């Protein structure tokens, strides 16, 4: 795909002339179109009229921008309580203000910006953000909402400028701006403390910058060319730094760049040195610069979040040792494991956590009705175990007994400190994983049976070696069944407190799920060593954090009674998402796209595929058409094709994802479908006006069509704006509700 431009082809130049290729042929064709247009209209516009046209363009852009900001900031303070995912991202902003470490499945940039906005606006980070509906009261939340609304407001002018550059048509750009300004869904997402407006801001900034540097194709290496190319790289780093969904806009820019370089390579007027300079510029601005900025966001993230917090357990023991307040930070503990030591045992698989037990039993029908054993991601007294010999109940900490170290190959017993029950396994099937054995807590005051015995092995070590805290990678092999203790990583139901399943697997394949290390270690009879030597380097921290985020994303599954949606629901606006309120006394906000806008977008995609296919086939067959039609066809194919590609890249990958999905995931794709709608209808109306040129009112067809679409979109916003700005009173199911006549689909629950 060549760089998207708005130029057209002359009727005799539907195919490049021999000797020309790539952008040169396109530019030559564009010059022919301009020459023919000049020949038909030899009078050049007066300087005054050009100034008026420029002023009009700036005035229209200012109007579009002002309207976007006005709709986004209107009633921004309502409702004055937590709405939907504000409970997550507002809380994470508080963590940054308090410098408390936490874990999230998304990269840190968006949350850091929210925290910074809160800090600069006077928020002190003390609000708990516990659950939706909690009132903000005296806490300052408007700075964070205002920041998200500010970035969300720029989506409209960015889309306006992108379509204007792709189509060279003010009416197409204006229609696109209206579709986004008057969409209740985009408006709602922009008014709350969420990552979505930040993500979409960087996506649209990257798209606009890419289109702008493509338009500088005749001025390579000029200051504007470098500016837009560099800004594209900065925007790509921003999009990826907010969510991994930013990879989709990176892919689009990458495909555009590959096509651009391919056409440059085919331009025989350029030397290979010049092509090499183009390649180097793109590598520096679109690969090196984004990677440097993306890495820098993580450096700031780790520097700011220096205190221990709720995310510690997702990371390795060595990672935790760098967090102040963590029991491993600047800690000194015994180096070698001995009998009588109180320990915590951590799984080496990322985000599995600590071996854990509690007084609750497995329910009826789930193996033996004995004490549950799970893994838990957070620090807890129920993670503590006492390591004992398998064949004696004597107290190893008795001063009369000498210290006896635990060695590779020893037979041990792990007694749960809080309940005095032993780690136990037997031939009963595990709760969730078939063909694995159940692991339980069994016995009274440490007295159990032979199913409590485990052989401890150090991976890649010989018999007799001592076991080192943090550094030794160990396996626990059940003596009776021969199975290996591990965690499947599967989340238990509510009876298991949604902790992770522990099993004993008869398959002896060595995986991280079945390898553990000793983290905490308490033994007053042993000397201590400092753990500072174990702190990881920045590259190790960066790699580990990405592994944990990827694992966390893959592990996002819908919980019981949780509302989710499917990708095929999204373009048809099948079902919205409740942001606030559930009954007629609540202030209700409902995330739902303006149905007129969304269904027009859906119709436009279908029409584009049909009309674009017809035009492409006709041009490929060499059909002779007038220059004006050829130019409009090129706008439709190139400009429309660019935004259609963006829609596809931001929509279809969700069909391949196994994680839980929500309606708001579609909104980046919706931005591209709205731009396609603006380009398509403007082009089709111009073609209709051209085809009916002999009619007296032909020129008014285009104006009337655009005006009808603008007014229809504005009126639909007037009808549906309570979805975004809030509703009070009877639900739409009630015939007395003012929204009753607007519930066009039974699946809409407002």
N, C-alpha and C positions, 0 to 999 in steps of 0.2 A: 504494500500500500504506500503510495507516494505521500509526501507531506500534504496535509489538507490545505487547499487554497480555494478561493472563490471564483477563479477564472473560468471562462468557457472556451469552446473550440469553434473555429470558423467552419462553415458548412463543407468546405473542401478539405479540411484538415482533421477529420475524425480520427485518422491514424497518423502517427508521426511520419514526417518526411524522411527519406533515406539520408543518412549522415547525421541525423539528430537522434538523440535518445535521452530518456529520463527527463529531468527538470528542464533541460534546454529546450526540448521539444514542446513541453507544456508552456514555457515562457514565450517561445516563438508563436505558438498558437494564440496565447493571450494577447501578444502584441498585434497579431492580425485582426483579432476581434476589435481591439481598441482602434486600429487604423480604419476598419470598415465603419465603426460607429462614428468616427470623426468625419469620414467622407460623407455619411448620411446627414450629419449635422455639423457643418463647417464652423459655425459660430461657437467660439469658446465662451464659457460662462464668465461674466464680469467678475472682477476682483471682489466687488461688494457682495455679489450673490454667493461667492465661495465663502466669504466671511460669515454671511448669514447662515449658510448651510453648516459651517463648523460650529457656530454658536448654538444652532438648533440641536446638533448632536450632543454637545456638552449639556445643554439645558435638559434634554430628554434623559441623559444618563443621570443627571442630578435628581430629576423627578423620580426616576425608577429607584434610585438609592434611598431617597427620602421616604418614599412610600414603603419600601422594605423595612427600614428602621422603625417607621411609625407603627407598622403592624406587629413587629416583633417586641417592641418595648411597651406597647399598650397593655395595661393591667398586668405588668410583669410581676408585681408583688402578690398576686392572687393565684392560688390560695396560699395563705401564710403558714403552710405546713408541708411536711415531706411528701413528695409525689413520686411514686414508682421507684426507679433506680437512683433517685437522689440519695436514698439511704446508703447506697454503696459508694458513689463517687463523691458525695459530700463528706462522708466519713473518711475517705482516702485523702481528700484535701486537708482534713483535720490532722491526719497522721503526718503529712508533710510539715504542717505548721508546728506540730509537737515533736517532729524528727523521730517518729516511731516507725520501726520497720514493719511492713505488712506484705502480704502476697496477693497478687492479682494476675489473671491470665493474660492481661493486655500489657504492652510496653508502657513506660511510665510518663511519657510527655504530657498526655492529656490531663492526668491527675495532678502532675506538678503544676501545670498552668492554672488549674482550678484552685489548688492550694495557694499559689502566688496571688491570684485574684482575690481570694478571701483575705489573705494577709494584708494586702495593700488597701483593702476596703474596710479594715478594722475588725475583721472576724478573728477571734482569739483561739479558735480550735477547741473550745470546750463543749460544744453541742455534741450529743452522743449519736445522733442519726441512727436511732435504734430500729424504727419501723415506719412505714408509710402512715401518714395521718398525725404523727407527732408535731405539735405546734412549735414554730421557731421562737415564739415569744420575743424576748429582748435580744436574741442573738442576731448578728448581722449576716444575712444570707443574700442580700440583694447584689452585693459585689460579685459573687460567684454566678448567680443567675444572669446578671447584667453582662458579664464577660461572655457567657455562652450565647446570649442573645446578640451581642455585638458581632461575634464571628458568624453566627447564623444569618445575620442581616446581610452579610457580604455575599452570600450565595447568589442572590438575585442579580446584583450588578456584574458579578463574575460570569454568570451564565449569559447575561445580556451581551457582554463584550465578546465572549467566545463565539456566540452565534453570529454576532455582527461581523466578526473577522472571517468566519467560515462562509457566510452567505453574502456578505456585502449588502445586506438588506436591513434597513432600520425596522421595517414592519415585522420581519421574522424575529429580530432581537426583542422587539417590544412584546410580541406575543409570548415568547419564551419567558420574559420577565413577569408577565401577568400570570402565567400558569403557576409559577413558583411563588409569587407574592400571595396569590389567592388560594394556595393549597393549605388546607387546615392541618394536614399532617406535618408538612415542613415547618409550619408556624409553631405547632405544639412542641416538636422536638427541639426547637431553638430557644424555648422559654424556660428550660429547666436545667439543673446542674447535671448534665449528661456528657458523655464523650461524643455523641453523634454530631452535634453542630461543629465541634472542633475537627473531627475526622472529615466531615464534608467540606469544611473550609479549606483544608489542605488539598483534598482531592480536586476541588474546583480551581484552586490556585495553580495546581500542577497542570491541569487541562488548559487553562487560559495561557499560562506561560509557554506551554508546548506549542499551542496554536500561534502565539505571537512570534516565537523564534522561527517557526516555519514560514511566517509571512516575511521574515527578513532574509529569505533565501537568496535574493539578489544582492544582499549586502553582508556576506559572510565575514566574520571577525571584526565587524563594526561594533561600536559601543552598545547600541541597542541589542544586537545579536548576542553578545556576551552576557548582557544583563538578563535577558529572558531565558537564555540557556542555563545560567547559574541559578536563577530564581526557580526554574523547573526542578533542579537538583535539591534546592532547599525545601521546596514543597513536597517532594517525594520523601525526604527524610522526615518531615513533619507528619505526613500521612501514615507512614510505617511506625513512627514513634508513638502514635496514638492507639492504633489497632493494627493487627496483622492483616486486616482487610485492605490496608494500604498497599499490599502486594499487587492488588488488581490494577491500580493506576500505574504502578511501576511496570507491570507487564504491558500495559497499553503504550506508555512512553517508550518502552524498549522495542516493541514492534514497530512503532513509528520511526524510531531511530535507525533500526536495521534497514527498513525500506528506504529511508533517506540516504543512508550510506551506500546502499546498493545502487540507487540511481546516480549518486555522485561518482561511484566507481565506473558506471557506464557512460559518463560524460567524457568523451574523448578530448574535449578541449582542456580538461584539467589534468595536470601532471600527477603522478603517483605521490610526489612529495606533498602536494596540496591535499590530496585525499587523505594522506597520513596525518596531516594537520587537523583535518576535520575529525578523523577518528580519535586523535589524542584529545581534542577539545571536549568531545562527548564523553570519553572515558573519565576525564578529570571532573567535568561538571555533573555528569549523570551517574557516576559510580563512586569515584573517590570522595567527592564532596558530600553526597548523601550518607555514605558509610561513616565518614568522620563525624558528621553532625549526629547521626543516630547513636554512635558509640559515645559521643560526648553527653547525650541525654542520660545514658546509664551511669556514666561517671558522676554526674551531678546527683542522680538518684541515690547511688550508694553513699556519696559523701553526705547528703542531707539526712538520709535515714540511718543514723548511727546508733539509735537506741533499740534495745530488744523490744519485740512486739508480738502480735498474734501470728505473724508469718514465719516465725523462726523454724517451726517444726517441718516446714516444707523443704528446708535446705539441709545440707550436710552439716555434720558436727564442726568441721573446720570452718565453714562459712559462719556458723553461729558464734564462733570464738572471737569474731571481729566486732560484735555488737555489744555495746556497753549495757550493763544490766542483765545480760545473759549469764547464767551460772558458769558458762565456759569462758567468758571474757576475763582475761588476765588471771585465769584460774590456775591453781596448782593442785594437782590430784596425783594419787599413786599411779605409777607407770604400768605396773604389771598386775594382772588379775590374781587374787588369792581367794581361798575359801573363806566364807563369812562376809565377803564384800557385798555392799548394797550397790546395785548397778541399774542403769537403764540400757536397753538393747535397741538399737536403731537399725531399721532396714536400709540397705544401700540403694534400693530403687528410689528414684526421685519421688517425693511427695507421697510416700507410703507411711512413714512415721515410726512411732515407738511401739514395741511390744507392750500390750496393755491388757488389763483385766479389771473387772468390777463385780459387785455382788449380784448382779442380775444373772438369771439363768437363761439358757436356751429355751425357747417355748416348746410346748408339746408338738411332737412330730418332726422336730429338727434335731436329729441324732439323739444322743443321750441328754437327759435334762440335767446338765451340770453347768458350772459357772462359765460365762462367756469369756473368750479370749479374742481380742481384736488388735488392730493397730490404730493408733491415735496420733494426730498430727501436732498436738499441742502438749506443752509441759504439764505434767499432772502427777500427783502422788501415786495414782494407780498405775504409773509406768515403772514403779520401783520393784525390783526382784532381788532376792538374796540367793547367792550361789552357794550350794552345799554339796557335800559328798553324797553319793547315791546310797551308801550303805550305813549311814550313821546319823543320829539326831543331835550329837554333841555340838556345843557352841564353839565354832572355830575362833571366836573373838575372846574366848576365855584366856586371860593372861598366862595361864599355866600351859597352854598349848603353843607350840612353836608355829610360826607363819609357814603355811604350805601353799605354794603357788599352783594355780591351775595351768595345766600344760595340754598341748595338742594331743588328742586321743583319749583324754580323761573321760570317765563316766560321771556325769553330774546330775544334780537335781536343782531346778529353779523354783524357789518358793516365793509366791506373791506376798509382798511385805504387808499390804493392807488387809488381806483376807486369810493369809497363812495357808493357802491352797497351792498345790504344786502344778506346774505346767505339765499337761497330760495329753496323750493322744491314744486312739484306739481305732478299730476297724469300722466304726460308724462313718457314714458319708458326710462330707463337709456341707454346710448350709447351702451354698450357692454353686460351688464348683464340683461337677460330677467327677467321680473316680479319684477324688482327693479325700483324705481322712479328716475327721473333725478334731479340732484342738480345743481343750477345755481346761478349767481349773478344777482340781480334784483333791480330796483328802481333808483331814481335820488337823489343824496345828502342825502341818508339815508331814503328817503320817498318811501315806497313800498306798500305792502298790507299784508293781514293776513297770506299769505303763507310764510312770513318772520319770523314767531314766532316759537320759540323752547323752550321746557321745559328742563332745565338742571338738571340732576340727578347724585348724587354721589353713586357709586356702594357700596352696603352694608352699607349705612348710613341712618339716620332718617331725617325727615323734620326739617328744621331750622339750620342744621349744615353749617358752613362756608366751602368754597371750598379752599383748600390749593394748592399752586403752587407746581408742580412736584409730590406731594404725592397723591393727590386726583385723583381717577380713575372716569372719568365722562362719561355720555352718553347724547347725544342731541336728543331729541324726537320731531319730527315735530308735531306741535299742530293740524293742519288741517287733515293730512292723518294718523297720528299715527305711521309713519315709523321712523326708527332709522338711524341717520347719520353714515355712515361707508365707508370703501374703499374695493373694491373687490380685489385689488392688480393686476388687469389686466392693461396691458400697452395700452394706447390710441394710435391711428395711428398718422401720422405726423401732422394732423391738431390739435391734442392735445399735440404736442411737445413731444410725447412719455413719457408723465407723466402718473401717475396712476389714474384710474377711481375712482371717488367718487360717491356713490349712496345713496339713502335712502331706506333701506330695510323694507318691511312690516312684515318680520319675526323677532320677538322680541327675538330670541335666543341670549343669551349673549356670544359673542365671542370677541377676542382681536381686530378684524377688526372694531368693532363698539364701542370700548372703547378708550378714549383719555385722555391726561393730558395737563395741561397748563404749558408751558415751560418758554418762556420769559414773563416778566411781568413789565410794566412801568406804574407807577402811582405816581406822585410827592406829592400826599397828604397822602401817607402811609409810615410808617417806614420800613426799610429794615432788613432782616436777612441774615446771611452767609450761602452759599450752601455747604461749605466744609463737613458738617456733612452727606451729601448725597452720597459722593463718595463710589463706590462699592469696595468690596474686590477682591483679585485676582481670587479666584474660581468663583465668580459671573461674572467677566470680561471674564474668559475663557469660561464659559458656554454660555454667551451671544454671544461671537464672533463665536462660532460654530453654534449656531442657525442661525445667520445672514449668515454665509457661506453656510449652507445647504439650506436656503431659496434662496440665490442668485444662487446656482447651479441649483435648480429646476426651477428658473425663467429665465434661459438662453434659450430664444427662438429665432429662426432665424428672422432677421429684413428684411424689404423689400429689394429685389434685392441682398440679401446676399448669397454668395456661401456656400452651405453645402453639405454633402454627407451622404450616408446610409451605415450601417455596411456591407451589402452584397457587396458593391462596393469595399471594401478595399482589401481582399485577391487576387482578380483578377486584381488589379492595374487598375481599370476601369477609374479613372480620378484623375489627380494630383491637385496641388494647387499652384497658382501663387504667388511667393514670391516677385518678383520685375519685373517691366516693363510690358507694354501692347502693344507696337508697335515695328516696325522694327528699330526705332532710339534709343530705350531704351536698357539698359543693362538688359537682362532678366534672371531670375533664376526661375526654375520651380520644385516644389517638386513632384517627381515621382520616384517610386521604379524602379530599374533596372529590366526590364521585364523578362530577362532570369532568374535572381535570384528569382523573385517573383513567376513566373509560375512554376519553378522547385520546389519551396517550396510547392506550391499548389498541384502539382502532388505527391510530397513526402508524404503529409498528407493522400491523398487517398491511395497510395501504402502501407503506414504504417498500416492504418486501415485494409486493405485486408490481408497483410502478417502477421501482428500481430494476427489477428483473426485466421488465419489458424494455426499458430504455437501454440497459446494458446489452441485451440481445440485439436490439436495433442498431446500436453503435458498432457492435462487433461485426454485424453483417454489412456495415458500410453504408447504411441508409443516409441519404442526403437530406439534411434538415437546415433550416435557416440558422444564421449565426446566433440569434437571440435564444432560440430553442436549444441549440447546442450548449450555450453558456449556462442556461438554467439546468440543463441535464447534468452538466459537470458539477454544479453546486449541489444538486441532489445526490449524485453518486459519491462525490468526494467529501463534502461537508457532512452530509447525512450519514455516509458510511463511517466516518470517524466517530460520530456520537453513537451510532448503532453498535459499533465495536465496544465502546465504553459501556453501554447498557448490557451487552452480552457478557463481558468480562466481570461485571459487578453483580450479575444475577445467576448465571448458570452454574458457577462453582458451588453454590449452596446446595445444589441437588446431590453433590458428591460428599457432603459433610455428614459425619455421624453424630456430631454434637447437637445439643438442643438449640433450636432456632426460634426467633421471634420476628414479629411483623416489622420492627424497626430496622432489621437487617437489609430491607429492600430499598431504603431511602437513597443511598448513593446511586443505585441503578435508576431510581425514579428521576433524579436530576438529569441524567442522560436522555431518558425517554421524553422529558419535557423539551429539551433542546431539539430533539428529533422532530417533535410535533411542530415547533416553531418553524423549522426549516422546511418541512414537508408541505404544510398548508400554505405558507407564503409562496413556495415554488408552484404548487398545483394551481393556486388562484391566479398567478401570473401567466401560467400556460393557458388557463381558461380564457383570461382576458385577451391573450394574443390570438387564440383560436377564433374568438368572436370579434376580432378587430373591426369587421365591417359593420357591426351593430353600433348604433349611436351611443348606447350606454355601456359599451364594452369596457371603457377605462374605469368605470365605477365598480365593476365586478370585484376587482382586487380589493379596493378600499372598503366596499360593503362587506365582503367576506371577512376581512381582518377585523373590522369594527364589530361585526356580529359575534365573532369568537371572543373578542375582548369584553364586550358587554355581557355575554352569556357567562363567562368565567367570573366576572365581578359579581353578577347577580347570584350565582351559585354560592359564592363566598358569603354574601349577605344572608343566605338561607342557613348555611351550615356553620357559620362562625361560632355559635355557642359551644360546639364540640371543643374548640380550642380555648376560648375565653371563659368557659365554665357555664354549667347549667344547674339550676335549683328548681325543685318541684317534681311533679309526677314523671316517672320514667316513660320512655317513648312507647312502651307497650300499652300504656294507659291512653285511651282515646281522648282524655282531657288534656294530655300533655301537648304543649306547643310544638314539640318535636315529633309528634305521632305521625304526621303526614310525611315526614322526611325519613322514616325508617323503611327504606326501599328494599332492604334485604333482611330476612328474619335473623340472619347471623349477626346483625349489628345490635350491640347490647348497650345502647346509651339511653 
